[in-house]
Every structure is written in structure tokens, then in C-alpha cells.
């Protein structure tokens, strides 16, 4: 292990309570401001509630252009429908991967009237060359995602990308060549630890949503997001109550980002074109 360059924490901030959709209560763990993005990721929202009033209104029809959304459902049931004709039910442990591309209008509505609704929505940027590609949608149930046992240490659910641990390589059905996303739900038991390889040159962050975890001598607390330094490995060690983090890593695009609500492009002119196309009905033509 001596030849490894371990990543450390270089920036920490706490998730910010907000609302989206038709009044859904959530926390913004990434993307609160332009300075709290991490190329190629634009945003990560966290929705955790057992109060139906926090989520029942859902996300009625709304547009997107220029990026991808990844929704990971820890607990609950939500229905996706879009103008292209895609329809998919997102269930506990599953993910949906939607490429907005040149434009999509979709809804995400709860399929429950009570109980817990827990999960994440992540916005992943597209490179300039792919922002106007055709929209697409994929849905994967929990059984289709690699579930990596760390024995008595914990487990990892691999949401996107590939991961090699102890000589074994695990590959998610979700891949994206331009941004090389690595997304994982990592749960550690009390005092459990793991060494996660992350290729040098990829940006990476951790968001802690259960317990506490030590990273490079710094203890990450509940609801904190940590942007990591560069390197090829990160060492995670849980406290007495264990810990659980979302890991996001990806290849930076290093392109201009101009965002206006649900549109993410490279210039103000492209944003204006997106608004005009939506208002004139070109999104669905």
C-alpha cells in the first residue's frame, strides 16, 4: 500500500435545506452555489422523510436540457414518465439514469401515500459535444446493481462505473465514457474500514448520511460533503456507530458552465435558445 497516493479532504460544507418540484422538502448536498460544484457533477439533492407532506406533491412535468440525472432510491417508490414515451417505476434500491440531451419533459411522482421516501438525485454534466444528443432513459432494479460484500466491514452498492477491490473487478450496468462516473453507496459497520481505488485525475467527493467516517485523519459528520484532493486511493474508517457515505467521482470536463434552472449549457446564447425551444414547443416536436 506504500506506493498509493491517498486522497485527503480539501473542502467541507454542510447540506442546505431547500425545496424543489411542487414543494418537495430536500437537502442540497452539492451545487448550493457555483463554488460548491465539482466538475463534472452539477448538483446532488437528498430527500429523506417519513412525512408524506414533504414528498407527496412530487415533481410534475418539467423540462431539462444539457445534462444527465441519476436518481437512487434508498426507500420508496416513484414513477417516471416523459414526453418521449419512457415510463419506469423506481423502487427501493433501484436507480434511474436519464439523459436530457437536447431536451426532455418528464415527471417523477411518488407511488405511495405514506411511509419513508429516501434517496438521492444527482445532476451529471454532459460535454459540449453531447449536450444536443437524443434524450434517453434507463431504469435498473436493486438486483441489477453490484452488491459488494466487505464481509464484517460492510458493503458497497455500485451505482455507476467500475471498481476493483482485492483483485476482483465489479462493473455497474451504468457507464458514461466522457465523464467516467464512479458512484457508490458505501456502508461500514462499527469500526469498519475500506480502501477504495479512485483513478488519479478524477474529481471525487463523499457525502455522509449515517454515522461518522474518518477520512485521512478528519472525521466527517452527518450531512457533510467533503471534496477530496487528487490521488489514487481513499481510506475510509467508521466510528463506533458505523457510517454510510455516497461516493461520487468523475472526469472533469473543464468546459464553461452556464445554468438557468433546468437548462445547463456552455453559453448564455445556448441557454436563450433552450428557453426559446421550450416555449415554442420544439422540445416535443
N, C-alpha and C positions, 0 to 999 in steps of 0.2 A: 504493500500500500504506500510505500515511501515515495514512489515516483508520481503519485497523484497530486494534482493541484486542487486543494479543497476550496470550495466556494464559501464565502462568509457573507454576512448581512451588511449591506451598504446603505439601506434606507428602510425605515419602518414607518407605517402610518396605520391608523385605525379605520375600520369600515364606517361609512356615514349613512345614517338613516335617511331614507327618501321614499318617494312613491313613483310608480310608473303605470303604464296601461290605463285602466279605468279606476285607478286608485289603489292598486296593489301595494301593500307595505313591503319594503325590502331594504337591504343594506347594500351600498355600493363599496365593494372592496377594492376596486381598481377603476380608474377613469373619472374620479371625482373632479379633477382638473386636468389640463393638458400636461402638467408636470407630474401627474400621477398615472400616466400611461406607461406601458412597457412594450415597445415595438417587438413583435407585430401585434400584440394584444391591445385592444382599444378600451375594453371595459369588462368588469365581472360583477354581476349582481347576485346577491344571496337572498333567497326567500325562505325563511324559517318561521312557521307559525302553526299553532293548533286552533287559532281563532278564525272561523270562516269569513268574518268581516274583513280580515286582512287580505284575502285572496279570491273571494268568490266572484268579484267583478271581472277578473281575468284580464286578458289582453285582446280586445275586439280588433277588427280589421285595421291594419296599419301597414305602411309601406317601408321597404328598405332598399338601398342600392349601395354597391361597392364593397361589401364585406361578407363575412360568414358568421352565423350564430351557432353556438353549441349549447344545448340545454341538457343538463344532467339532473335526473330526478332521484333524490335520496328516498323520498317518501311522498306518495301521492299519485295522481292520475290526471293527465292533461291531454286535450285533443288539439292537434294541429290541422288546420285547413288553409289552403292558399288558392290564389286565382289560377294557378297553372293546372290544378286538379289533384295535387298531392293531398293525402289525408292519412294521418297517423296518430295512434294513441300512445302517448308517452307514459310508461308505467314505472313503478318503483324499481330503481336500479338501472333503468334504461337511459339512452341518450338519443337526441335528435340533432342532426347536423344539417343546417340549411345554408345553402349558398345563395345569397341575394343576387349577386352578379348585377346585370343591367337593370334589374327591378323585380320585386315580388311584393304582393299584398297578401298578408296572412293574418290569421288569428290563432291565439293559444288560450283555450278556455278550460277551466277546471271541470273534471268529470266526477266531482264529489261535492257534497253539501256540508260535510263536517270532517273531522279528523285532521291529521297533520298534512301539511304541504311543505316539503323541504327540498331545496335544490339550488342549482346554480345556472345562470345564463352568462355565457362568455361571448364577447364580440372579438373576432379574429379578422384582422385586416386582409385585404386582397392586394396583390401587386397591381400596379398600373395596367399591366398587360392583360389582367384577368378581371378587371372591375366591370367590364361590359359583356362578360360571358353569360350564357344562358343560365337562368336560375335552376337550382336542383334541391332535392330533399332526400335525406336518408334517415331511417329510424332503426335503432338497434335495441333489442331487449337485453336485460341483465345477463342472460345466459350466453350472449354472443360476445361479451367483453372478457378479456383475460382476467382471471381472478388468481392472483399470485400469492401463494401462502408463504409467509415468513416464519412458519412454524410457531413457536411460542412467542416470537417477537411481534407478530401482527399480520397484516395482509395489505396488498395493493390491488386496486381496481385500475386497469389500464384503459383509459378513455380514448386516447389518441396517440399515434406514434408507435415506436418500438422501444423495448427496454431489455437490457441484458443483465441478469443477476446470476452470480455463481455459475457462469458458463452457459446458462440457458437463456435463449432469446424469446421474448414474448412480443407479439405483434397485434395491435388493435386493428379491427376492420376499417378504422378511420385513419386516412393518411392525406397529407397535403404537401405536395412537392416543394412549392415555393416558400412556404413558411416553416416546414418541418416541425409541426407542433408535437410536443410531448406533454400530455395532460394525464395526471394520475391522482386518484384518491388514495392517500396513504394513511392507514390506521395502525398505530403502535400500541401494544399493551403496556402496562406499567413497567417502566424502566427498559422497554424495548428499544432497539436501535437498528438502523439500516444505513448502508452506504449506497447512494443512488448515483449511477453514472449519468452525467449530462454532457454532451459533446461541447468542447470548447468553442466559443463563438456564438452559442445560443444564449439569448437573454433568458433569465429564469426568475421566478418568484414563488413564494409559499404563502398560503393563506390558512391560518389556524382557526378551526371552528369547533374543536373539542379539546379539553385538557390543556396541556402545555408541552412544548417541544423545544429542546435546546439545539441551536444551530451555530456551530463554530464558537462556542462559549457564550452565546447570547440566548436567553430564554425568550421564546416567542409566546405571547399571551393571547388569550381568547379575542377573536375579532381583529387581529392584527395581520397586516400584509407586509411581507418582507421581500424587498428586491435584493437579489443576490449578486455578488461580484462574479467575475468570469472565473472559469476553472473547468475541470472535467469530472468533478465528484462533489456530492454534498452529503454530509454526515448528519443524520437526524437521531436524536435520543430523547425519549419520552420521560416525563416526570412520574411521580408516584401514582397518578391517576390515569396514566396513558396520554395519548394525544392523537389528533387527526388533522391532517392538512391536505389542501389541494395544491398540487404542484403544476405550474404552467411554465413551459419553456418553448422557445421558438426562435427561428432565424429572423433577425431584424431585416426589414425591407429598406430602411434608410431612404424613404421617399416622403415628400411633403404630405401632410395630413390636413385636410380641410373638412370639418364636420359641421353639419347643420341638422340637428335632431337625428332622424333615422337614415340620413344620407352621409356617406363617408367617401370623399373623392380626393383628388390631388390639387385642385384649384377652385377658386371662387366661381369661375366660369362654368366648371363642371357641376358644381352644386346648383347654380342657377338653372342649368339645363335639366338637372334631375327634378327640380321643383316644377319647371315648365312641363316636362314629360308627364309627371304625376298629375298635375292639374288638367292637362289636355287629354288624359286617358291613354297615353302611349304605353304606360306600364302594362296594360292588359290588352293591347292591340296585337 
